[in-house]
Amino acid sequence: MSKKKIINRGILKDAIKSSFIKLNPKYMMKNPVMFVVEIGFVITLILTIFPAMFGDVGGNTRGYDGIVSFILLITVLFANFAEAVAEGRGKAQAESLKKSRTDTVAKLLDSKGNFKIISAAELKKEIWFLLRLVTLYLTMAK
């Protein structure tokens, strides 16, 4: 059994870069849950920097707010990273399928009754329909 890498360096590099780019609120609005988490990060970050802004007179929660801000930021970054990795793997798989695509062949019945093997790309709609009728007829005759 051969081991395949789930993530190669290119996908990893693009995913890390993309996870920071996707912090843009315009993009985050497409995912409402992560958008709310990002808003929570911004609010707790503001509370960390300016603890008296929302009425905290004691200012004893600065460390706690900083830790919560950090956890919320890591949550959003990890979600963006996971999404970017999935996109990268999907693109890599699509590229792999494009490279390994083989040409499909079809049997074409010419006017003399002989079959000629041609590429499926060369088929026209009328020829394909005729071939389907002949196949149907031969299947019913058996």
ChimeraX attribute file (.defattr): number of C-alpha atoms within 10 A of each C-alpha:
attribute: neighborCount
match mode: 1-to-1
recipient: residues
	/A:1	3
	/A:2	4
	/A:3	5
	/A:4	7
	/A:5	7
	/A:6	8
	/A:7	14
	/A:8	12
	/A:9	9
	/A:10	9
	/A:11	19
	/A:12	16
	/A:13	12
	/A:14	14
	/A:15	22
	/A:16	17
	/A:17	14
	/A:18	17
	/A:19	20
	/A:20	14
	/A:21	12
	/A:22	18
	/A:23	17
	/A:24	12
	/A:25	12
	/A:26	9
	/A:27	11
	/A:28	19
	/A:29	13
	/A:30	10
	/A:31	10
	/A:32	10
	/A:33	11
	/A:34	19
	/A:35	19
	/A:36	14
	/A:37	17
	/A:38	23
	/A:39	14
	/A:40	16
	/A:41	23
	/A:42	15
	/A:43	13
	/A:44	22
	/A:45	21
	/A:46	17
	/A:47	22
	/A:48	21
	/A:49	12
	/A:50	13
	/A:51	19
	/A:52	14
	/A:53	11
	/A:54	9
	/A:55	9
	/A:56	13
	/A:57	9
	/A:58	9
	/A:59	13
	/A:60	10
	/A:61	12
	/A:62	19
	/A:63	11
	/A:64	13
	/A:65	20
	/A:66	18
	/A:67	14
	/A:68	17
	/A:69	23
	/A:70	14
	/A:71	13
	/A:72	21
	/A:73	19
	/A:74	13
	/A:75	16
	/A:76	23
	/A:77	21
	/A:78	15
	/A:79	15
	/A:80	23
	/A:81	21
	/A:82	15
	/A:83	16
	/A:84	21
	/A:85	23
	/A:86	15
	/A:87	14
	/A:88	19
	/A:89	17
	/A:90	12
	/A:91	13
	/A:92	13
	/A:93	12
	/A:94	12
	/A:95	11
	/A:96	11
	/A:97	11
	/A:98	10
	/A:99	9
	/A:100	9
	/A:101	8
	/A:102	8
	/A:103	10
	/A:104	9
	/A:105	13
	/A:106	17
	/A:107	15
	/A:108	19
	/A:109	15
	/A:110	10
	/A:111	7
	/A:112	6
	/A:113	8
	/A:114	10
	/A:115	12
	/A:116	10
	/A:117	11
	/A:118	14
	/A:119	12
	/A:120	14
	/A:121	10
	/A:122	10
	/A:123	15
	/A:124	9
	/A:125	9
	/A:126	9
	/A:127	14
	/A:128	15
	/A:129	12
	/A:130	13
	/A:131	16
	/A:132	12
	/A:133	12
	/A:134	13
	/A:135	12
	/A:136	11
	/A:137	11
	/A:138	10
	/A:139	9
	/A:140	8
	/A:141	7
	/A:142	5
